[in-house]
Amino acid sequence: MFEQLKVLANRFDELNILLADPAVIADQNRYLRLVQEHADLEPVVHDYQEWSGLGDAIEQHRRLLTDSDDQEFRELVRDELAQLDTRMRELEERLNEAVSPKDPNDARNVVMEIRAGAGGEEAALFAAVLYRMYSLYADSRGWHVQMVDVHETEIGGFKEAVFLVEGRGAYSRLRFESGVHRVQRVPVTESGGRIHTSTVTVAVLPEADDVEVSINPNDLEIDTFRASGAGGQHVNRTDSAIRITHKPTGLVVTCQDQRSQYKNKDKAMAVLKARLLERETAQQAGTIADDRRSQVGTGDRSERIRTYNYHQGRVTDHRIGLTLYRLESVLGGDIDEILNALMTASKSRQSTGEAAP
């Protein structure tokens, strides 16, 4: 591990020199790539430098224990030595994580798709709640959310929502959200006070780079139409909505969120590329069904990765057996505790050869 860290530290020094080179600055594409690499390496190199310094400090404290006969002073040194040992173990754990193999998609933006499953209007209402939860979480991390396509119900639910989440590390954290989310609550339309169970499916796809997905323009059928939706938010727009059909696969993507036809087309193409990349990756891995179907299942009530129980105020992630009794804050975007636990469980299973949650 530490040989790898030395290589990273040397690369970090090299990047400092390159980023001050006028020739590099003039090449904006290369400069931006190097800036991103520098930003990725900086926290790792900082931890490595601190770890290296702690080794010397620990050795000095051990010598002081050996050389001094003053009991009060020795107790003080022991306390400081214990703190240094704890800090060194923390840094070693972080550094080990930093050099461990990562999912190649971890640094990507993501395409998220939320669809109402079993439960009719109640499922659609909860789909809108989940969209709000992810939007608030993205805001808390400084990420940017762009709606691509949404099909609303008359009372504010989402039958389907497709949106982009752009930000460093978006895929690495949100990929665990793929699956069936189950909600148990009394619907606003329920007069008898009975608790209903509904489901919403979530798919998380890494955004594809242009170089990874080659699309023949002749394989595309592109239609424009007038955007429509409940609540009037799409009313009186021009024929700027876009529908793209990829004829070889039958994949269809629509985007109607922007007034500009060109912006809608760009967003729709981003989603199409993500779905094609997902399809290609699934085929290369030898899977029978495409990855989205394996992520979200059928949407049946018996399938779930997580349950949101309003009556008990709890959220339970069934993959890791984690239950939190703070439903309101979770739905308000405070989901780091769940995601951190899922990431830890995933890494633990990878190290033992088990399947990830």
DOMARRO-576333 format. One record per residue (C-alpha): residue number from 1; residue in one letter; chain; x, y, z. Coordinates in pm, whole numbers, padded with zeros to 5 digits, m for minus. Layout:
BEGIN
i: NUM, aa: A, ch: A, east: X, north: Y, up: Z
...
This chain:
BEGIN
i: 1, aa: M, ch: A, east: 00000, north: 00000, up: 00000
i: 2, aa: F, ch: A, east: 00268, north: 00248, up: 00097
i: 3, aa: E, ch: A, east: 00459, north: 00200, up: m00228
i: 4, aa: Q, ch: A, east: 00139, north: 00303, up: m00408
i: 5, aa: L, ch: A, east: 00112, north: 00607, up: m00184
i: 6, aa: K, ch: A, east: 00468, north: 00713, up: m00266
i: 7, aa: V, ch: A, east: 00381, north: 00695, up: m00636
i: 8, aa: L, ch: A, east: 00071, north: 00909, up: m00576
i: 9, aa: A, ch: A, east: 00272, north: 01164, up: m00376
i: 10, aa: N, ch: A, east: 00527, north: 01190, up: m00657
i: 11, aa: R, ch: A, east: 00248, north: 01232, up: m00910
i: 12, aa: F, ch: A, east: 00095, north: 01507, up: m00696
i: 13, aa: D, ch: A, east: 00428, north: 01696, up: m00698
i: 14, aa: E, ch: A, east: 00446, north: 01650, up: m01075
i: 15, aa: L, ch: A, east: 00094, north: 01791, up: m01114
i: 16, aa: N, ch: A, east: 00187, north: 02101, up: m00912
i: 17, aa: I, ch: A, east: 00459, north: 02170, up: m01167
i: 18, aa: L, ch: A, east: 00242, north: 02094, up: m01470
i: 19, aa: L, ch: A, east: m00043, north: 02318, up: m01353
i: 20, aa: A, ch: A, east: 00198, north: 02613, up: m01342
i: 21, aa: D, ch: A, east: 00320, north: 02547, up: m01697
i: 22, aa: P, ch: A, east: 00185, north: 02808, up: m01946
i: 23, aa: A, ch: A, east: 00174, north: 02547, up: m02222
i: 24, aa: V, ch: A, east: m00052, north: 02326, up: m02011
i: 25, aa: I, ch: A, east: m00275, north: 02620, up: m01912
i: 26, aa: A, ch: A, east: m00318, north: 02706, up: m02279
i: 27, aa: D, ch: A, east: m00457, north: 02359, up: m02349
i: 28, aa: Q, ch: A, east: m00786, north: 02388, up: m02162
i: 29, aa: N, ch: A, east: m00894, north: 02026, up: m02203
i: 30, aa: R, ch: A, east: m00566, north: 01893, up: m02064
i: 31, aa: Y, ch: A, east: m00556, north: 02161, up: m01794
i: 32, aa: L, ch: A, east: m00905, north: 02070, up: m01668
i: 33, aa: R, ch: A, east: m00819, north: 01699, up: m01661
i: 34, aa: L, ch: A, east: m00506, north: 01772, up: m01457
i: 35, aa: V, ch: A, east: m00697, north: 02002, up: m01219
i: 36, aa: Q, ch: A, east: m00946, north: 01721, up: m01154
i: 37, aa: E, ch: A, east: m00665, north: 01470, up: m01098
i: 38, aa: H, ch: A, east: m00494, north: 01715, up: m00861
i: 39, aa: A, ch: A, east: m00818, north: 01762, up: m00664
i: 40, aa: D, ch: A, east: m00863, north: 01385, up: m00638
i: 41, aa: L, ch: A, east: m00509, north: 01329, up: m00514
i: 42, aa: E, ch: A, east: m00486, north: 01623, up: m00272
i: 43, aa: P, ch: A, east: m00674, north: 01469, up: 00026
i: 44, aa: V, ch: A, east: m00494, north: 01136, up: m00016
i: 45, aa: V, ch: A, east: m00150, north: 01296, up: m00029
i: 46, aa: H, ch: A, east: m00237, north: 01520, up: 00267
i: 47, aa: D, ch: A, east: m00330, north: 01211, up: 00474
i: 48, aa: Y, ch: A, east: m00013, north: 01033, up: 00362
i: 49, aa: Q, ch: A, east: 00204, north: 01328, up: 00465
i: 50, aa: E, ch: A, east: 00031, north: 01345, up: 00803
i: 51, aa: W, ch: A, east: 00075, north: 00968, up: 00848
i: 52, aa: S, ch: A, east: 00446, north: 00998, up: 00768
i: 53, aa: G, ch: A, east: 00488, north: 01275, up: 01025
i: 54, aa: L, ch: A, east: 00301, north: 01077, up: 01290
i: 55, aa: G, ch: A, east: 00553, north: 00794, up: 01264
i: 56, aa: D, ch: A, east: 00833, north: 01028, up: 01371
i: 57, aa: A, ch: A, east: 00619, north: 01181, up: 01649
i: 58, aa: I, ch: A, east: 00529, north: 00837, up: 01788
i: 59, aa: E, ch: A, east: 00894, north: 00732, up: 01790
i: 60, aa: Q, ch: A, east: 00991, north: 01051, up: 01979
i: 61, aa: H, ch: A, east: 00720, north: 00991, up: 02242
i: 62, aa: R, ch: A, east: 00838, north: 00634, up: 02294
i: 63, aa: R, ch: A, east: 01193, north: 00758, up: 02353
i: 64, aa: L, ch: A, east: 01062, north: 01010, up: 02606
i: 65, aa: L, ch: A, east: 00892, north: 00729, up: 02798
i: 66, aa: T, ch: A, east: 01218, north: 00539, up: 02810
i: 67, aa: D, ch: A, east: 01437, north: 00837, up: 02906
i: 68, aa: S, ch: A, east: 01220, north: 01005, up: 03172
i: 69, aa: D, ch: A, east: 01174, north: 00903, up: 03539
i: 70, aa: D, ch: A, east: 00908, north: 01167, up: 03608
i: 71, aa: Q, ch: A, east: 00581, north: 00974, up: 03657
i: 72, aa: E, ch: A, east: 00355, north: 01272, up: 03595
i: 73, aa: F, ch: A, east: 00541, north: 01355, up: 03275
i: 74, aa: R, ch: A, east: 00530, north: 00987, up: 03167
i: 75, aa: E, ch: A, east: 00149, north: 00980, up: 03213
i: 76, aa: L, ch: A, east: 00117, north: 01290, up: 02997
i: 77, aa: V, ch: A, east: 00335, north: 01130, up: 02728
i: 78, aa: R, ch: A, east: 00131, north: 00807, up: 02741
i: 79, aa: D, ch: A, east: m00193, north: 01001, up: 02687
i: 80, aa: E, ch: A, east: m00047, north: 01184, up: 02389
i: 81, aa: L, ch: A, east: 00097, north: 00859, up: 02251
i: 82, aa: A, ch: A, east: m00246, north: 00693, up: 02271
i: 83, aa: Q, ch: A, east: m00398, north: 00983, up: 02074
i: 84, aa: L, ch: A, east: m00123, north: 00959, up: 01813
i: 85, aa: D, ch: A, east: m00174, north: 00582, up: 01779
i: 86, aa: T, ch: A, east: m00549, north: 00631, up: 01733
i: 87, aa: R, ch: A, east: m00496, north: 00897, up: 01470
i: 88, aa: M, ch: A, east: m00245, north: 00677, up: 01286
i: 89, aa: R, ch: A, east: m00491, north: 00388, up: 01273
i: 90, aa: E, ch: A, east: m00760, north: 00624, up: 01136
i: 91, aa: L, ch: A, east: m00524, north: 00749, up: 00867
i: 92, aa: E, ch: A, east: m00412, north: 00398, up: 00774
i: 93, aa: E, ch: A, east: m00775, north: 00294, up: 00731
i: 94, aa: R, ch: A, east: m00846, north: 00596, up: 00510
i: 95, aa: L, ch: A, east: m00530, north: 00545, up: 00306
i: 96, aa: N, ch: A, east: m00606, north: 00178, up: 00258
i: 97, aa: E, ch: A, east: m00951, north: 00274, up: 00132
i: 98, aa: A, ch: A, east: m00801, north: 00537, up: m00099
i: 99, aa: V, ch: A, east: m00576, north: 00287, up: m00280
i: 100, aa: S, ch: A, east: m00832, north: 00005, up: m00289
i: 101, aa: P, ch: A, east: m00980, north: m00079, up: m00632
i: 102, aa: K, ch: A, east: m01283, north: 00136, up: m00712
i: 103, aa: D, ch: A, east: m01578, north: 00107, up: m00941
i: 104, aa: P, ch: A, east: m01468, north: 00278, up: m01266
i: 105, aa: N, ch: A, east: m01799, north: 00466, up: m01268
i: 106, aa: D, ch: A, east: m01760, north: 00617, up: m00919
i: 107, aa: A, ch: A, east: m01661, north: 00964, up: m01037
i: 108, aa: R, ch: A, east: m01941, north: 00992, up: m01293
i: 109, aa: N, ch: A, east: m02259, north: 01194, up: m01299
i: 110, aa: V, ch: A, east: m02573, north: 00984, up: m01291
i: 111, aa: V, ch: A, east: m02907, north: 00945, up: m01463
i: 112, aa: M, ch: A, east: m03178, north: 00860, up: m01211
i: 113, aa: E, ch: A, east: m03517, north: 00718, up: m01302
i: 114, aa: I, ch: A, east: m03803, north: 00704, up: m01050
i: 115, aa: R, ch: A, east: m04127, north: 00526, up: m01138
i: 116, aa: A, ch: A, east: m04445, north: 00461, up: m00944
i: 117, aa: G, ch: A, east: m04496, north: 00088, up: m00889
i: 118, aa: A, ch: A, east: m04777, north: m00089, up: m00704
i: 119, aa: G, ch: A, east: m05023, north: 00139, up: m00529
i: 120, aa: G, ch: A, east: m05165, north: 00367, up: m00796
i: 121, aa: E, ch: A, east: m05193, north: 00734, up: m00701
i: 122, aa: E, ch: A, east: m05032, north: 00675, up: m00360
i: 123, aa: A, ch: A, east: m04724, north: 00527, up: m00528
i: 124, aa: A, ch: A, east: m04706, north: 00828, up: m00762
i: 125, aa: L, ch: A, east: m04724, north: 01066, up: m00465
i: 126, aa: F, ch: A, east: m04437, north: 00887, up: m00294
i: 127, aa: A, ch: A, east: m04235, north: 00893, up: m00617
i: 128, aa: A, ch: A, east: m04253, north: 01274, up: m00592
i: 129, aa: V, ch: A, east: m04142, north: 01252, up: m00228
i: 130, aa: L, ch: A, east: m03836, north: 01047, up: m00327
i: 131, aa: Y, ch: A, east: m03749, north: 01293, up: m00603
i: 132, aa: R, ch: A, east: m03757, north: 01572, up: m00344
i: 133, aa: M, ch: A, east: m03539, north: 01365, up: m00108
i: 134, aa: Y, ch: A, east: m03272, north: 01310, up: m00373
i: 135, aa: S, ch: A, east: m03287, north: 01674, up: m00485
i: 136, aa: L, ch: A, east: m03232, north: 01799, up: m00128
i: 137, aa: Y, ch: A, east: m02950, north: 01551, up: m00078
i: 138, aa: A, ch: A, east: m02785, north: 01667, up: m00400
i: 139, aa: D, ch: A, east: m02817, north: 02030, up: m00285
i: 140, aa: S, ch: A, east: m02648, north: 01944, up: 00046
i: 141, aa: R, ch: A, east: m02347, north: 01807, up: m00141
i: 142, aa: G, ch: A, east: m02329, north: 02091, up: m00392
i: 143, aa: W, ch: A, east: m02448, north: 01874, up: m00681
i: 144, aa: H, ch: A, east: m02672, north: 01997, up: m00962
i: 145, aa: V, ch: A, east: m03005, north: 01832, up: m01051
i: 146, aa: Q, ch: A, east: m03161, north: 01871, up: m01395
i: 147, aa: M, ch: A, east: m03503, north: 01728, up: m01473
i: 148, aa: V, ch: A, east: m03515, north: 01549, up: m01809
i: 149, aa: D, ch: A, east: m03868, north: 01417, up: m01822
i: 150, aa: V, ch: A, east: m04158, north: 01397, up: m01576
i: 151, aa: H, ch: A, east: m04510, north: 01260, up: m01604
i: 152, aa: E, ch: A, east: m04724, north: 01407, up: m01329
i: 153, aa: T, ch: A, east: m05062, north: 01309, up: m01190
i: 154, aa: E, ch: A, east: m05348, north: 01547, up: m01124
i: 155, aa: I, ch: A, east: m05275, north: 01572, up: m00749
i: 156, aa: G, ch: A, east: m04898, north: 01625, up: m00772
i: 157, aa: G, ch: A, east: m04760, north: 01274, up: m00793
i: 158, aa: F, ch: A, east: m04502, north: 01145, up: m01041
i: 159, aa: K, ch: A, east: m04583, north: 00845, up: m01255
i: 160, aa: E, ch: A, east: m04226, north: 00874, up: m01382
i: 161, aa: A, ch: A, east: m03935, north: 01116, up: m01340
i: 162, aa: V, ch: A, east: m03600, north: 01103, up: m01520
i: 163, aa: F, ch: A, east: m03330, north: 01344, up: m01409
i: 164, aa: L, ch: A, east: m02956, north: 01405, up: m01417
i: 165, aa: V, ch: A, east: m02744, north: 01449, up: m01104
i: 166, aa: E, ch: A, east: m02415, north: 01622, up: m01180
i: 167, aa: G, ch: A, east: m02141, north: 01639, up: m00922
i: 168, aa: R, ch: A, east: m01821, north: 01478, up: m00804
i: 169, aa: G, ch: A, east: m01885, north: 01134, up: m00655
i: 170, aa: A, ch: A, east: m02255, north: 01127, up: m00743
i: 171, aa: Y, ch: A, east: m02253, north: 00772, up: m00877
i: 172, aa: S, ch: A, east: m02033, north: 00632, up: m00599
i: 173, aa: R, ch: A, east: m02295, north: 00731, up: m00341
i: 174, aa: L, ch: A, east: m02625, north: 00711, up: m00525
i: 175, aa: R, ch: A, east: m02570, north: 00374, up: m00695
i: 176, aa: F, ch: A, east: m02697, north: 00196, up: m00384
i: 177, aa: E, ch: A, east: m03040, north: 00357, up: m00428
i: 178, aa: S, ch: A, east: m03130, north: 00127, up: m00717
i: 179, aa: G, ch: A, east: m03419, north: m00102, up: m00634
i: 180, aa: V, ch: A, east: m03773, north: m00109, up: m00498
i: 181, aa: H, ch: A, east: m03858, north: 00144, up: m00226
i: 182, aa: R, ch: A, east: m04165, north: 00053, up: m00021
i: 183, aa: V, ch: A, east: m04380, north: 00305, up: 00166
i: 184, aa: Q, ch: A, east: m04632, north: 00226, up: 00440
i: 185, aa: R, ch: A, east: m04865, north: 00512, up: 00534
i: 186, aa: V, ch: A, east: m05225, north: 00631, up: 00543
i: 187, aa: P, ch: A, east: m05295, north: 00794, up: 00205
i: 188, aa: V, ch: A, east: m05449, north: 01140, up: 00200
i: 189, aa: T, ch: A, east: m05736, north: 00988, up: 00002
i: 190, aa: E, ch: A, east: m05805, north: 00720, up: 00269
i: 191, aa: S, ch: A, east: m06104, north: 00811, up: 00484
i: 192, aa: G, ch: A, east: m06088, north: 00502, up: 00707
i: 193, aa: G, ch: A, east: m05737, north: 00562, up: 00838
i: 194, aa: R, ch: A, east: m05602, north: 00234, up: 00700
i: 195, aa: I, ch: A, east: m05231, north: 00199, up: 00628
i: 196, aa: H, ch: A, east: m05156, north: 00121, up: 00263
i: 197, aa: T, ch: A, east: m04837, north: m00028, up: 00121
i: 198, aa: S, ch: A, east: m04710, north: 00108, up: m00211
i: 199, aa: T, ch: A, east: m04385, north: 00083, up: m00405
i: 200, aa: V, ch: A, east: m04162, north: 00304, up: m00616
i: 201, aa: T, ch: A, east: m03877, north: 00176, up: m00834
i: 202, aa: V, ch: A, east: m03548, north: 00362, up: m00864
i: 203, aa: A, ch: A, east: m03274, north: 00305, up: m01123
i: 204, aa: V, ch: A, east: m02934, north: 00473, up: m01110
i: 205, aa: L, ch: A, east: m02725, north: 00474, up: m01430
i: 206, aa: P, ch: A, east: m02375, north: 00619, up: m01476
i: 207, aa: E, ch: A, east: m02369, north: 00894, up: m01739
i: 208, aa: A, ch: A, east: m02185, north: 00777, up: m02049
i: 209, aa: D, ch: A, east: m01896, north: 00958, up: m02216
i: 210, aa: D, ch: A, east: m01923, north: 01023, up: m02589
i: 211, aa: V, ch: A, east: m01622, north: 00803, up: m02659
i: 212, aa: E, ch: A, east: m01787, north: 00504, up: m02489
i: 213, aa: V, ch: A, east: m02110, north: 00499, up: m02686
i: 214, aa: S, ch: A, east: m02108, north: 00530, up: m03062
i: 215, aa: I, ch: A, east: m02448, north: 00609, up: m03209
i: 216, aa: N, ch: A, east: m02517, north: 00607, up: m03580
i: 217, aa: P, ch: A, east: m02742, north: 00907, up: m03657
i: 218, aa: N, ch: A, east: m02928, north: 00688, up: m03907
i: 219, aa: D, ch: A, east: m03034, north: 00465, up: m03615
i: 220, aa: L, ch: A, east: m03222, north: 00750, up: m03450
i: 221, aa: E, ch: A, east: m03580, north: 00862, up: m03503
i: 222, aa: I, ch: A, east: m03624, north: 01210, up: m03355
i: 223, aa: D, ch: A, east: m03969, north: 01362, up: m03310
i: 224, aa: T, ch: A, east: m04077, north: 01696, up: m03167
i: 225, aa: F, ch: A, east: m04405, north: 01756, up: m02987
i: 226, aa: R, ch: A, east: m04577, north: 01999, up: m02756
i: 227, aa: A, ch: A, east: m04496, north: 01934, up: m02390
i: 228, aa: S, ch: A, east: m04786, north: 01856, up: m02163
i: 229, aa: G, ch: A, east: m04843, north: 01773, up: m01798
i: 230, aa: A, ch: A, east: m05065, north: 01818, up: m01498
i: 231, aa: G, ch: A, east: m05065, north: 02139, up: m01302
i: 232, aa: G, ch: A, east: m04999, north: 02365, up: m01597
i: 233, aa: Q, ch: A, east: m04621, north: 02377, up: m01570
i: 234, aa: H, ch: A, east: m04581, north: 02271, up: m01933
i: 235, aa: V, ch: A, east: m04875, north: 02460, up: m02076
i: 236, aa: N, ch: A, east: m04831, north: 02710, up: m02363
i: 237, aa: R, ch: A, east: m04486, north: 02594, up: m02458
i: 238, aa: T, ch: A, east: m04379, north: 02560, up: m02818
i: 239, aa: D, ch: A, east: m04320, north: 02227, up: m02988
i: 240, aa: S, ch: A, east: m03986, north: 02193, up: m02809
i: 241, aa: A, ch: A, east: m04027, north: 01853, up: m02643
i: 242, aa: I, ch: A, east: m03810, north: 01580, up: m02792
i: 243, aa: R, ch: A, east: m03865, north: 01208, up: m02835
i: 244, aa: I, ch: A, east: m03567, north: 01000, up: m02950
i: 245, aa: T, ch: A, east: m03613, north: 00638, up: m03057
i: 246, aa: H, ch: A, east: m03306, north: 00418, up: m03099
i: 247, aa: K, ch: A, east: m03433, north: 00185, up: m03371
i: 248, aa: P, ch: A, east: m03187, north: m00108, up: m03325
i: 249, aa: T, ch: A, east: m03277, north: m00152, up: m02957
i: 250, aa: G, ch: A, east: m03622, north: 00004, up: m02940
i: 251, aa: L, ch: A, east: m03515, north: 00234, up: m02654
i: 252, aa: V, ch: A, east: m03724, north: 00551, up: m02633
i: 253, aa: V, ch: A, east: m03625, north: 00866, up: m02442
i: 254, aa: T, ch: A, east: m03827, north: 01184, up: m02408
i: 255, aa: C, ch: A, east: m03729, north: 01522, up: m02268
i: 256, aa: Q, ch: A, east: m03975, north: 01808, up: m02224
i: 257, aa: D, ch: A, east: m03840, north: 02005, up: m01932
i: 258, aa: Q, ch: A, east: m03667, north: 02285, up: m02121
i: 259, aa: R, ch: A, east: m03814, north: 02550, up: m02350
i: 260, aa: S, ch: A, east: m03522, north: 02501, up: m02588
i: 261, aa: Q, ch: A, east: m03554, north: 02216, up: m02835
i: 262, aa: Y, ch: A, east: m03174, north: 02191, up: m02848
i: 263, aa: K, ch: A, east: m03139, north: 02160, up: m02471
i: 264, aa: N, ch: A, east: m03408, north: 01893, up: m02461
i: 265, aa: K, ch: A, east: m03230, north: 01702, up: m02736
i: 266, aa: D, ch: A, east: m02895, north: 01718, up: m02551
i: 267, aa: K, ch: A, east: m03053, north: 01589, up: m02230
i: 268, aa: A, ch: A, east: m03241, north: 01314, up: m02409
i: 269, aa: M, ch: A, east: m02921, north: 01203, up: m02582
i: 270, aa: A, ch: A, east: m02741, north: 01190, up: m02245
i: 271, aa: V, ch: A, east: m03009, north: 00957, up: m02108
i: 272, aa: L, ch: A, east: m03007, north: 00742, up: m02422
i: 273, aa: K, ch: A, east: m02628, north: 00702, up: m02404
i: 274, aa: A, ch: A, east: m02648, north: 00606, up: m02037
i: 275, aa: R, ch: A, east: m02907, north: 00339, up: m02115
i: 276, aa: L, ch: A, east: m02707, north: 00207, up: m02410
i: 277, aa: L, ch: A, east: m02389, north: 00192, up: m02199
i: 278, aa: E, ch: A, east: m02580, north: 00008, up: m01928
i: 279, aa: R, ch: A, east: m02713, north: m00237, up: m02187
i: 280, aa: E, ch: A, east: m02368, north: m00298, up: m02335
i: 281, aa: T, ch: A, east: m02212, north: m00344, up: m01992
i: 282, aa: A, ch: A, east: m02481, north: m00595, up: m01896
i: 283, aa: Q, ch: A, east: m02424, north: m00792, up: m02215
i: 284, aa: Q, ch: A, east: m02048, north: m00794, up: m02164
i: 285, aa: A, ch: A, east: m02097, north: m00926, up: m01812
i: 286, aa: G, ch: A, east: m02307, north: m01208, up: m01952
i: 287, aa: T, ch: A, east: m02632, north: m01103, up: m01783
i: 288, aa: I, ch: A, east: m02957, north: m01221, up: m01938
i: 289, aa: A, ch: A, east: m03174, north: m00921, up: m01851
i: 290, aa: D, ch: A, east: m03052, north: m00567, up: m01874
i: 291, aa: D, ch: A, east: m02922, north: m00406, up: m01558
i: 292, aa: R, ch: A, east: m03215, north: m00172, up: m01504
i: 293, aa: R, ch: A, east: m03459, north: m00460, up: m01480
i: 294, aa: S, ch: A, east: m03236, north: m00634, up: m01225
i: 295, aa: Q, ch: A, east: m03213, north: m00310, up: m01029
i: 296, aa: V, ch: A, east: m03582, north: m00238, up: m00996
i: 297, aa: G, ch: A, east: m03744, north: m00583, up: m01019
i: 298, aa: T, ch: A, east: m04113, north: m00590, up: m01097
i: 299, aa: G, ch: A, east: m04219, north: m00324, up: m00848
i: 300, aa: D, ch: A, east: m04426, north: m00577, up: m00654
i: 301, aa: R, ch: A, east: m04489, north: m00498, up: m00286
i: 302, aa: S, ch: A, east: m04293, north: m00808, up: m00174
i: 303, aa: E, ch: A, east: m03976, north: m00681, up: m00343
i: 304, aa: R, ch: A, east: m03798, north: m00407, up: m00154
i: 305, aa: I, ch: A, east: m03459, north: m00275, up: m00061
i: 306, aa: R, ch: A, east: m03596, north: m00017, up: 00182
i: 307, aa: T, ch: A, east: m03918, north: 00055, up: 00371
i: 308, aa: Y, ch: A, east: m04042, north: 00398, up: 00478
i: 309, aa: N, ch: A, east: m04298, north: 00351, up: 00758
i: 310, aa: Y, ch: A, east: m04479, north: 00676, up: 00840
i: 311, aa: H, ch: A, east: m04680, north: 00537, up: 01132
i: 312, aa: Q, ch: A, east: m04363, north: 00432, up: 01319
i: 313, aa: G, ch: A, east: m04149, north: 00717, up: 01187
i: 314, aa: R, ch: A, east: m03883, north: 00473, up: 01072
i: 315, aa: V, ch: A, east: m03675, north: 00386, up: 00768
i: 316, aa: T, ch: A, east: m03536, north: 00034, up: 00730
i: 317, aa: D, ch: A, east: m03279, north: m00071, up: 00472
i: 318, aa: H, ch: A, east: m03334, north: m00446, up: 00439
i: 319, aa: R, ch: A, east: m03002, north: m00519, up: 00269
i: 320, aa: I, ch: A, east: m02798, north: m00434, up: 00577
i: 321, aa: G, ch: A, east: m03063, north: m00448, up: 00851
i: 322, aa: L, ch: A, east: m03029, north: m00078, up: 00933
i: 323, aa: T, ch: A, east: m03330, north: 00096, up: 01094
i: 324, aa: L, ch: A, east: m03343, north: 00468, up: 01168
i: 325, aa: Y, ch: A, east: m03627, north: 00631, up: 01363
i: 326, aa: R, ch: A, east: m03601, north: 00968, up: 01193
i: 327, aa: L, ch: A, east: m03814, north: 00936, up: 00882
i: 328, aa: E, ch: A, east: m03872, north: 01310, up: 00847
i: 329, aa: S, ch: A, east: m03502, north: 01401, up: 00830
i: 330, aa: V, ch: A, east: m03430, north: 01115, up: 00587
i: 331, aa: L, ch: A, east: m03704, north: 01233, up: 00351
i: 332, aa: G, ch: A, east: m03559, north: 01581, up: 00394
i: 333, aa: G, ch: A, east: m03239, north: 01462, up: 00225
i: 334, aa: D, ch: A, east: m03038, north: 01347, up: 00528
i: 335, aa: I, ch: A, east: m02943, north: 01005, up: 00387
i: 336, aa: D, ch: A, east: m02565, north: 01003, up: 00441
i: 337, aa: E, ch: A, east: m02588, north: 00763, up: 00735
i: 338, aa: I, ch: A, east: m02769, north: 00507, up: 00518
i: 339, aa: L, ch: A, east: m02537, north: 00553, up: 00219
i: 340, aa: N, ch: A, east: m02223, north: 00536, up: 00434
i: 341, aa: A, ch: A, east: m02342, north: 00209, up: 00590
i: 342, aa: L, ch: A, east: m02417, north: 00065, up: 00246
i: 343, aa: M, ch: A, east: m02076, north: 00168, up: 00113
i: 344, aa: T, ch: A, east: m01903, north: 00012, up: 00415
i: 345, aa: A, ch: A, east: m02099, north: m00311, up: 00375
i: 346, aa: S, ch: A, east: m02020, north: m00322, up: 00005
i: 347, aa: K, ch: A, east: m01645, north: m00284, up: 00065
i: 348, aa: S, ch: A, east: m01655, north: m00545, up: 00340
i: 349, aa: R, ch: A, east: m01826, north: m00795, up: 00111
i: 350, aa: Q, ch: A, east: m01584, north: m00721, up: m00171
i: 351, aa: S, ch: A, east: m01289, north: m00796, up: 00057
i: 352, aa: T, ch: A, east: m01441, north: m01134, up: 00148
i: 353, aa: G, ch: A, east: m01565, north: m01216, up: m00200
i: 354, aa: E, ch: A, east: m01935, north: m01191, up: m00114
i: 355, aa: A, ch: A, east: m02196, north: m01023, up: m00331
i: 356, aa: A, ch: A, east: m02252, north: m00654, up: m00260
i: 357, aa: P, ch: A, east: m02581, north: m00548, up: m00095
